[in-house]
Amino acid sequence: MKLRFPLTAGALFLFASANVLAFCHAWNFTHFSTELKPRTDQPEELSRFDRLKVLLTGVENPKPVNQIYPAFPYETIELASPNGRLEAWYSALPEAKGCVALFHGYTGNKDKLLTEADNFRQLGYSVLLVDFAGNGGSDGNQCTVGYREAFDVAAAFHFLHQQTPTTPVCLYGISMGAVAILRAQSELGIKPTASIIECPYGSLLETTQIRFHSMGVPDFPLANLLVFWGGVQNGFWPFKMNSREFARRVTAPTLLLYGLDDARVTRQETDEIFDALGGPKDRHYFVGVGHEPYHVLYPKVWRDRINGFLGQYATL
C-alpha cells in the first residue's frame, strides 16, 4: 500500500507532462510566429542536442514570407475564403487552354511554385498561385496541414470557374497542398477538370509519427497526443484526416507524382492513395528524389508527364 500512491502519482505526473508537452508542440506546429527568427531545421539535420532541445521547447516556426516575385506578367488579387483574405498571383493567358491553380506545402508560400507556374504557362495554361491562410501575404497565422486549407482550394477553384466558365480548371498541389485538394473534392464537393498531386501524406497521424521517427524518438504516445491537441486547438477531428478516404470520393482525373526516396511519405501510403482514387488516374514515381520538387532533377520527365496528362484530360 505504501508504494501504490507514489506509483500512481508518478504515472499521473508523466501523463500530465506528456499532454502539456504535446499541447505546446501542437500549437507551435499549427500557428506561425510573427517573430523574425530562423526556422528550425529538418529533424535529420539537427544534432542530438538540438533534437532534445526541440523536443523540450518546441520548434521555431515563423510565418512564411514571399521573397521572390514572378518574372512573367501577373496581377496580385485577393480571394475571400472562410479562413480570411487570401493573397494570390493571377496570370491570365490570351486563348489559354485552361487554368491551373497551384497550392504549396507546409511552411511554404506561393513563391515556392514559380517554376511550376512558369511551366504551366509555357504549356498554354493561365495560372493562379495561392498563399494558404496563415502563409505569405494571406491573413492569419494558423495552419491545419490540409484541413482548413481545403476551403482555400475551394475558394480558388470558384474564382477561376467564374473567370473562365467554359475552359478547364485544374488543380496542382504539393504535400499539404495535395491533401487539401483531395479533401476539397471529397468533402467540399468541388469538381475540377483534373488534378495533379505530388507526395500527399497518407494520414495526419502517419506524417506526425514519421516526424518523431526522424527525431529518433518513439512516436507513441506523443504523436497521438500531438495530433489530438492540434485538432482541439484548431476545431476539427484530426484522426479523420486520411488521404485514402478522401481519394475514394475523388472522381476527377488525377495524376499522382512521388519521389521514391521520400523520408516524409512512404511508398505504401502513396500506393494506397493511388489505388483508392475513384476516377481516371495515372502516376509516376521518380527515382532518387525525396520530399522535394521533382522538376529539379527531372525537368523533362516531370513536364512531359504533366503535359501528356493535361493533354488527355484538360483540353478544350
C-alpha positions in Angstrom: 0.0 0.0 0.0 2.9 2.4 0.7 4.2 2.1 -2.8 0.8 2.4 -4.6 0.3 6.1 -4.1 3.8 7.2 -5.3 3.5 5.0 -8.4 0.0 6.4 -9.2 1.2 9.9 -8.6 4.3 9.3 -10.8 2.1 7.9 -13.6 -0.3 10.9 -13.4 2.7 13.3 -13.5 4.1 11.6 -16.6 0.7 11.6 -18.3 0.1 15.3 -17.5 3.6 16.2 -18.6 3.2 14.4 -21.9 0.0 16.2 -22.5 1.4 19.6 -21.7 4.4 18.9 -24.0 2.1 17.7 -26.8 -0.2 20.7 -26.4 2.7 23.1 -26.7 4.2 21.3 -29.7 0.8 21.2 -31.5 0.4 24.9 -31.0 3.8 25.6 -32.5 3.2 23.3 -35.4 -0.2 24.9 -36.3 0.4 28.5 -35.5 3.1 30.6 -37.2 5.1 33.1 -35.2 5.5 36.8 -36.3 9.0 36.9 -34.8 11.8 37.2 -37.3 13.7 34.1 -36.3 15.3 31.3 -38.3 13.0 28.3 -38.8 14.1 25.1 -37.0 16.0 22.8 -39.4 14.5 19.5 -40.6 14.8 16.7 -37.9 17.5 14.8 -39.8 19.6 17.9 -40.0 19.7 18.5 -36.2 22.4 17.4 -33.8 21.3 15.2 -30.8 21.5 18.1 -28.5 19.3 20.2 -30.9 16.8 17.4 -31.2 16.5 17.2 -27.4 16.1 21.0 -27.2 13.3 20.9 -29.8 11.5 18.1 -28.0 11.6 20.2 -24.8 11.0 23.7 -26.1 9.3 23.2 -29.5 10.1 24.4 -33.0 10.8 27.9 -34.2 8.0 28.4 -36.9 8.0 31.9 -38.3 5.3 32.8 -40.8 6.5 32.1 -44.4 7.1 35.2 -46.4 7.2 35.6 -50.2 10.7 36.8 -51.2 10.7 36.2 -55.0 8.1 37.5 -57.5 7.1 36.3 -60.9 9.1 37.2 -64.0 6.0 36.7 -66.1 3.1 39.2 -66.3 0.7 38.8 -63.3 -1.6 40.7 -61.0 -1.9 40.4 -57.3 -5.5 39.6 -56.3 -7.4 38.9 -53.1 -9.8 35.9 -52.6 -12.4 35.5 -50.0 -12.1 32.3 -48.0 -13.9 31.1 -44.8 -10.3 31.3 -43.4 -10.0 35.0 -44.2 -8.4 37.1 -47.0 -6.1 35.1 -49.3 -3.4 36.7 -51.5 -2.8 35.2 -54.9 -0.9 35.9 -58.1 -3.0 35.6 -61.2 -1.5 35.4 -64.7 -4.1 35.0 -67.5 -3.0 34.0 -71.0 -5.0 35.0 -74.0 -6.7 32.0 -75.6 -5.5 29.7 -72.8 -6.1 26.0 -72.9 -7.4 26.3 -69.4 -6.4 27.5 -65.9 -4.3 25.8 -63.2 -4.4 26.8 -59.5 -1.2 26.0 -57.6 -1.0 25.2 -53.9 2.1 25.0 -51.7 3.1 22.7 -48.9 3.5 23.1 -45.1 5.7 26.1 -44.2 5.6 27.1 -47.8 4.1 30.0 -49.8 3.3 30.8 -53.4 6.8 32.0 -54.4 7.9 28.3 -54.0 5.8 27.5 -57.0 7.1 30.0 -59.6 9.0 27.4 -61.6 5.9 25.1 -61.8 3.7 28.1 -62.7 6.0 29.2 -65.5 6.0 25.6 -66.9 2.2 25.6 -66.9 2.1 28.9 -68.7 4.5 27.6 -71.3 2.1 24.7 -71.8 -0.6 27.2 -72.6 -2.4 27.5 -69.2 -3.3 30.5 -67.2 -2.1 30.2 -63.6 -3.2 31.2 -60.1 -0.7 30.9 -57.3 -2.3 31.0 -53.9 -1.0 31.6 -50.4 -2.9 29.4 -48.0 -4.4 31.3 -45.0 -1.7 32.0 -42.5 1.1 31.9 -45.1 2.8 34.5 -47.2 0.6 37.5 -47.9 -2.7 35.9 -46.7 -4.4 36.8 -43.4 -3.8 34.9 -40.2 -1.1 32.7 -38.7 -3.0 29.3 -38.5 -2.1 26.2 -40.4 -4.1 22.9 -40.2 -1.9 20.8 -42.5 -4.6 20.4 -45.1 -7.9 20.5 -43.2 -8.9 24.2 -43.3 -6.7 24.7 -46.3 -9.3 22.7 -48.3 -11.6 25.8 -48.0 -8.9 27.9 -49.6 -8.6 25.4 -52.5 -12.4 25.7 -53.0 -12.2 29.5 -53.0 -9.5 29.5 -55.7 -11.5 26.9 -57.8 -14.7 29.0 -57.7 -12.7 32.2 -58.6 -11.2 30.5 -61.7 -14.5 28.9 -62.7 -16.1 32.3 -62.6 -13.4 33.9 -64.6 -13.4 31.3 -67.4 -16.6 29.2 -67.0 -16.1 27.4 -70.4 -12.5 26.4 -70.0 -10.9 23.6 -67.9 -10.0 24.4 -64.3 -7.2 22.2 -63.0 -5.5 21.9 -59.6 -1.9 21.3 -58.7 -0.7 20.8 -55.1 2.4 19.7 -53.3 2.3 17.7 -50.0 -0.1 19.6 -47.7 -1.5 21.3 -50.8 -2.1 17.9 -52.4 -4.0 16.7 -49.3 -6.1 19.9 -49.3 -7.0 19.3 -53.0 -8.1 15.8 -52.1 -10.3 16.9 -49.2 -11.8 19.8 -51.2 -13.0 17.4 -53.8 -14.1 14.7 -51.3 -15.8 16.8 -48.6 -16.4 20.2 -50.1 -17.8 19.0 -53.4 -15.6 20.9 -55.9 -15.2 19.3 -59.3 -12.0 20.3 -61.1 -11.4 19.2 -64.7 -8.3 17.4 -63.5 -5.8 17.4 -60.5 -2.1 16.9 -60.2 -0.9 16.0 -56.7 2.6 15.5 -55.5 3.6 13.5 -52.4 0.3 13.7 -50.3 0.6 12.1 -46.9 -1.5 9.1 -46.0 -2.9 10.5 -42.8 -2.1 13.3 -40.4 -1.2 10.7 -37.7 1.2 8.9 -40.0 3.0 12.0 -41.1 3.4 13.1 -37.4 4.7 9.6 -36.5 7.3 9.8 -39.3 8.4 13.2 -37.9 9.0 11.6 -34.5 10.9 8.7 -36.1 13.2 11.2 -37.9 13.9 12.7 -34.5 15.0 9.3 -33.2 12.1 9.3 -30.7 9.3 6.7 -30.2 6.1 8.0 -31.7 3.7 6.6 -29.2 2.1 8.2 -27.3 3.4 11.7 -28.1 2.5 11.6 -31.8 -1.1 10.6 -31.0 -1.3 13.3 -28.3 0.2 16.0 -30.6 -2.4 15.2 -33.3 -5.2 15.2 -30.8 -4.3 18.5 -29.3 -3.7 20.0 -32.7 -7.3 19.1 -33.6 -8.7 20.5 -30.4 -6.8 23.8 -30.8 -8.0 24.2 -34.4 -11.5 22.9 -34.2 -11.5 19.6 -36.1 -11.2 15.8 -35.6 -7.6 15.2 -36.8 -7.8 11.4 -36.9 -10.2 11.7 -39.9 -7.5 13.5 -42.0 -6.9 10.5 -44.2 -6.0 10.9 -47.9 -7.0 7.3 -48.7 -10.6 8.1 -47.6 -10.6 11.4 -49.4 -9.3 9.7 -52.6 -12.2 7.2 -52.6 -14.6 10.1 -53.3 -12.5 11.8 -55.9 -13.8 11.2 -59.4 -11.8 13.8 -61.4 -8.8 12.6 -63.4 -5.8 12.6 -61.1 -2.0 12.4 -61.8 -0.1 11.3 -58.7 3.6 12.0 -58.5 6.0 10.7 -55.9 9.8 10.5 -55.1 11.0 7.1 -54.1 13.5 8.5 -51.6 10.8 10.5 -49.7 11.5 10.4 -46.0 8.2 12.1 -45.1 5.7 9.9 -47.1 6.1 6.2 -47.6 5.7 4.2 -50.8 2.9 2.2 -49.1 0.9 5.3 -48.3 1.3 6.6 -51.9 0.3 3.2 -53.4 -2.8 3.1 -51.2 -3.9 6.6 -52.1 -3.5 5.8 -55.8 -5.4 2.6 -55.5 -8.2 4.4 -53.7 -8.7 7.1 -56.3 -12.2 6.8 -57.8 -11.8 8.4 -61.2 -9.3 8.1 -64.1 -5.8 8.1 -62.8 -2.1 7.9 -63.7 1.1 8.1 -61.7 4.8 8.4 -62.0 7.5 7.6 -59.3 10.8 9.4 -59.5 14.0 7.5 -58.6 16.5 9.2 -56.3 14.2 12.1 -55.2 12.8 12.8 -51.8 10.2 15.2 -50.4 11.3 18.0 -52.8 10.3 19.4 -56.2 10.7 16.7 -58.9 11.4 19.2 -61.7 14.8 20.0 -60.3 16.3 16.6 -61.1 13.8 15.5 -63.8 12.7 18.7 -65.6 11.8 17.0 -68.9 10.2 13.9 -67.4 8.2 16.0 -65.0 7.0 18.4 -67.7 6.3 15.6 -70.2 4.2 13.6 -67.8 2.1 16.7 -66.8 1.8 17.8 -70.5 0.6 14.3 -71.5 -1.9 14.1 -68.7 -3.4 17.6 -69.3 -3.4 16.9 -73.0 -5.6 13.9 -72.3 -8.0 15.3 -69.7 -7.8 19.1 -69.8 -8.1 20.4 -73.3 -10.9 22.4 -74.9 
